[in-house]
């Protein structure tokens, strides 16, 4: 959940928060190096080729276009989960 001094970006196979105030980067979901397809908690979730994302109005959810897996993935920052709507 990016605050006013930070922003979100996609890098490697991860969603990253960059804090200008702290001059740091934090992986929020996925992995910088490891790609794949895995739903679950933010640290074990895997993405393939992320194309873009949008942050929903509640600021707790992101929708990520995971082009490498051909799915829209949902990142729940409040509950620390990644899932794929429409998948069981």
Biotite code that builds the C-alpha atoms (Angstrom):
import biotite.structure as struc

atoms = struc.array([
    struc.Atom([0.000, 0.000, 0.000], chain_id="A", res_id=1, res_name="UNK", atom_name="CA", element="C"),
    struc.Atom([2.020, 2.887, -1.292], chain_id="A", res_id=2, res_name="UNK", atom_name="CA", element="C"),
    struc.Atom([1.920, 6.025, 0.818], chain_id="A", res_id=3, res_name="UNK", atom_name="CA", element="C"),
    struc.Atom([2.363, 9.562, -0.490], chain_id="A", res_id=4, res_name="UNK", atom_name="CA", element="C"),
    struc.Atom([6.140, 9.229, -0.437], chain_id="A", res_id=5, res_name="UNK", atom_name="CA", element="C"),
    struc.Atom([6.221, 6.031, -2.474], chain_id="A", res_id=6, res_name="UNK", atom_name="CA", element="C"),
    struc.Atom([5.031, 4.467, -5.696], chain_id="A", res_id=7, res_name="UNK", atom_name="CA", element="C"),
    struc.Atom([4.506, 0.993, -7.145], chain_id="A", res_id=8, res_name="UNK", atom_name="CA", element="C"),
    struc.Atom([6.212, -0.503, -10.183], chain_id="A", res_id=9, res_name="UNK", atom_name="CA", element="C"),
    struc.Atom([6.650, -3.827, -11.929], chain_id="A", res_id=10, res_name="UNK", atom_name="CA", element="C"),
    struc.Atom([10.181, -5.169, -12.157], chain_id="A", res_id=11, res_name="UNK", atom_name="CA", element="C"),
    struc.Atom([11.369, -8.637, -13.025], chain_id="A", res_id=12, res_name="UNK", atom_name="CA", element="C"),
    struc.Atom([8.508, -10.829, -11.914], chain_id="A", res_id=13, res_name="UNK", atom_name="CA", element="C"),
    struc.Atom([7.544, -8.721, -8.905], chain_id="A", res_id=14, res_name="UNK", atom_name="CA", element="C"),
    struc.Atom([5.405, -5.823, -7.764], chain_id="A", res_id=15, res_name="UNK", atom_name="CA", element="C"),
    struc.Atom([7.758, -3.443, -5.973], chain_id="A", res_id=16, res_name="UNK", atom_name="CA", element="C"),
    struc.Atom([7.124, -0.462, -3.704], chain_id="A", res_id=17, res_name="UNK", atom_name="CA", element="C"),
    struc.Atom([9.707, 2.285, -4.053], chain_id="A", res_id=18, res_name="UNK", atom_name="CA", element="C"),
    struc.Atom([9.895, 4.677, -1.106], chain_id="A", res_id=19, res_name="UNK", atom_name="CA", element="C"),
    struc.Atom([11.368, 8.064, -1.877], chain_id="A", res_id=20, res_name="UNK", atom_name="CA", element="C"),
    struc.Atom([11.363, 9.023, 1.805], chain_id="A", res_id=21, res_name="UNK", atom_name="CA", element="C"),
    struc.Atom([13.297, 5.953, 2.962], chain_id="A", res_id=22, res_name="UNK", atom_name="CA", element="C"),
    struc.Atom([15.227, 5.551, -0.309], chain_id="A", res_id=23, res_name="UNK", atom_name="CA", element="C"),
    struc.Atom([14.372, 1.879, -0.426], chain_id="A", res_id=24, res_name="UNK", atom_name="CA", element="C"),
    struc.Atom([12.622, -0.751, -2.533], chain_id="A", res_id=25, res_name="UNK", atom_name="CA", element="C"),
    struc.Atom([10.418, -3.512, -1.104], chain_id="A", res_id=26, res_name="UNK", atom_name="CA", element="C"),
    struc.Atom([9.075, -6.517, -3.018], chain_id="A", res_id=27, res_name="UNK", atom_name="CA", element="C"),
    struc.Atom([5.343, -6.635, -2.287], chain_id="A", res_id=28, res_name="UNK", atom_name="CA", element="C"),
    struc.Atom([4.456, -9.675, -4.396], chain_id="A", res_id=29, res_name="UNK", atom_name="CA", element="C"),
    struc.Atom([6.294, -12.163, -6.557], chain_id="A", res_id=30, res_name="UNK", atom_name="CA", element="C"),
    struc.Atom([10.027, -12.463, -7.075], chain_id="A", res_id=31, res_name="UNK", atom_name="CA", element="C"),
    struc.Atom([12.683, -10.334, -8.745], chain_id="A", res_id=32, res_name="UNK", atom_name="CA", element="C"),
    struc.Atom([14.337, -13.402, -10.327], chain_id="A", res_id=33, res_name="UNK", atom_name="CA", element="C"),
    struc.Atom([11.931, -16.349, -10.320], chain_id="A", res_id=34, res_name="UNK", atom_name="CA", element="C"),
    struc.Atom([9.047, -16.498, -12.786], chain_id="A", res_id=35, res_name="UNK", atom_name="CA", element="C"),
    struc.Atom([6.179, -18.935, -12.930], chain_id="A", res_id=36, res_name="UNK", atom_name="CA", element="C"),
    struc.Atom([2.533, -19.303, -12.021], chain_id="A", res_id=37, res_name="UNK", atom_name="CA", element="C"),
    struc.Atom([1.674, -19.641, -8.352], chain_id="A", res_id=38, res_name="UNK", atom_name="CA", element="C"),
    struc.Atom([-1.179, -18.167, -6.339], chain_id="A", res_id=39, res_name="UNK", atom_name="CA", element="C"),
    struc.Atom([-0.850, -17.882, -2.577], chain_id="A", res_id=40, res_name="UNK", atom_name="CA", element="C"),
    struc.Atom([0.819, -15.542, -0.141], chain_id="A", res_id=41, res_name="UNK", atom_name="CA", element="C"),
    struc.Atom([2.683, -12.513, -1.478], chain_id="A", res_id=42, res_name="UNK", atom_name="CA", element="C"),
    struc.Atom([6.160, -13.977, -0.977], chain_id="A", res_id=43, res_name="UNK", atom_name="CA", element="C"),
    struc.Atom([5.531, -17.335, -2.672], chain_id="A", res_id=44, res_name="UNK", atom_name="CA", element="C"),
    struc.Atom([3.312, -16.069, -5.507], chain_id="A", res_id=45, res_name="UNK", atom_name="CA", element="C"),
    struc.Atom([4.928, -16.159, -8.951], chain_id="A", res_id=46, res_name="UNK", atom_name="CA", element="C"),
    struc.Atom([4.232, -14.208, -12.105], chain_id="A", res_id=47, res_name="UNK", atom_name="CA", element="C"),
    struc.Atom([5.546, -14.658, -15.640], chain_id="A", res_id=48, res_name="UNK", atom_name="CA", element="C"),
    struc.Atom([5.588, -11.573, -17.856], chain_id="A", res_id=49, res_name="UNK", atom_name="CA", element="C"),
    struc.Atom([3.770, -8.742, -16.108], chain_id="A", res_id=50, res_name="UNK", atom_name="CA", element="C"),
    struc.Atom([2.552, -6.155, -18.565], chain_id="A", res_id=51, res_name="UNK", atom_name="CA", element="C"),
    struc.Atom([0.741, -3.574, -16.427], chain_id="A", res_id=52, res_name="UNK", atom_name="CA", element="C"),
    struc.Atom([-1.312, -3.110, -13.283], chain_id="A", res_id=53, res_name="UNK", atom_name="CA", element="C"),
    struc.Atom([-3.973, -0.899, -11.775], chain_id="A", res_id=54, res_name="UNK", atom_name="CA", element="C"),
    struc.Atom([-4.616, -0.118, -8.135], chain_id="A", res_id=55, res_name="UNK", atom_name="CA", element="C"),
    struc.Atom([-8.278, -0.344, -7.163], chain_id="A", res_id=56, res_name="UNK", atom_name="CA", element="C"),
    struc.Atom([-10.032, 2.499, -5.367], chain_id="A", res_id=57, res_name="UNK", atom_name="CA", element="C"),
    struc.Atom([-9.797, 0.772, -1.981], chain_id="A", res_id=58, res_name="UNK", atom_name="CA", element="C"),
    struc.Atom([-5.957, 0.961, -2.303], chain_id="A", res_id=59, res_name="UNK", atom_name="CA", element="C"),
    struc.Atom([-5.749, -2.599, -0.924], chain_id="A", res_id=60, res_name="UNK", atom_name="CA", element="C"),
    struc.Atom([-6.002, -4.469, -4.232], chain_id="A", res_id=61, res_name="UNK", atom_name="CA", element="C"),
    struc.Atom([-4.057, -4.482, -7.481], chain_id="A", res_id=62, res_name="UNK", atom_name="CA", element="C"),
    struc.Atom([-5.024, -6.126, -10.738], chain_id="A", res_id=63, res_name="UNK", atom_name="CA", element="C"),
    struc.Atom([-1.948, -7.276, -12.637], chain_id="A", res_id=64, res_name="UNK", atom_name="CA", element="C"),
    struc.Atom([-1.920, -8.245, -16.303], chain_id="A", res_id=65, res_name="UNK", atom_name="CA", element="C"),
    struc.Atom([0.265, -11.361, -16.218], chain_id="A", res_id=66, res_name="UNK", atom_name="CA", element="C"),
    struc.Atom([0.835, -11.700, -19.953], chain_id="A", res_id=67, res_name="UNK", atom_name="CA", element="C"),
    struc.Atom([3.188, -14.662, -19.599], chain_id="A", res_id=68, res_name="UNK", atom_name="CA", element="C"),
    struc.Atom([0.424, -16.690, -17.971], chain_id="A", res_id=69, res_name="UNK", atom_name="CA", element="C"),
    struc.Atom([-2.455, -15.102, -19.929], chain_id="A", res_id=70, res_name="UNK", atom_name="CA", element="C"),
    struc.Atom([-4.345, -14.176, -16.746], chain_id="A", res_id=71, res_name="UNK", atom_name="CA", element="C"),
    struc.Atom([-5.396, -11.106, -14.807], chain_id="A", res_id=72, res_name="UNK", atom_name="CA", element="C"),
    struc.Atom([-4.058, -11.667, -11.295], chain_id="A", res_id=73, res_name="UNK", atom_name="CA", element="C"),
    struc.Atom([-5.401, -10.032, -8.129], chain_id="A", res_id=74, res_name="UNK", atom_name="CA", element="C"),
    struc.Atom([-2.967, -8.876, -5.441], chain_id="A", res_id=75, res_name="UNK", atom_name="CA", element="C"),
    struc.Atom([-4.603, -8.360, -2.039], chain_id="A", res_id=76, res_name="UNK", atom_name="CA", element="C"),
    struc.Atom([-2.206, -6.155, -0.094], chain_id="A", res_id=77, res_name="UNK", atom_name="CA", element="C"),
    struc.Atom([-4.333, -6.175, 3.065], chain_id="A", res_id=78, res_name="UNK", atom_name="CA", element="C"),
    struc.Atom([-4.614, -9.977, 3.381], chain_id="A", res_id=79, res_name="UNK", atom_name="CA", element="C"),
    struc.Atom([-1.208, -10.656, 1.766], chain_id="A", res_id=80, res_name="UNK", atom_name="CA", element="C"),
    struc.Atom([-2.547, -12.925, -0.988], chain_id="A", res_id=81, res_name="UNK", atom_name="CA", element="C"),
    struc.Atom([-2.350, -13.319, -4.757], chain_id="A", res_id=82, res_name="UNK", atom_name="CA", element="C"),
    struc.Atom([-5.096, -15.144, -6.618], chain_id="A", res_id=83, res_name="UNK", atom_name="CA", element="C"),
    struc.Atom([-6.430, -15.538, -10.128], chain_id="A", res_id=84, res_name="UNK", atom_name="CA", element="C"),
    struc.Atom([-10.130, -14.639, -10.381], chain_id="A", res_id=85, res_name="UNK", atom_name="CA", element="C"),
    struc.Atom([-11.964, -17.308, -12.359], chain_id="A", res_id=86, res_name="UNK", atom_name="CA", element="C"),
    struc.Atom([-9.492, -20.049, -11.374], chain_id="A", res_id=87, res_name="UNK", atom_name="CA", element="C"),
    struc.Atom([-10.189, -22.633, -8.688], chain_id="A", res_id=88, res_name="UNK", atom_name="CA", element="C"),
])
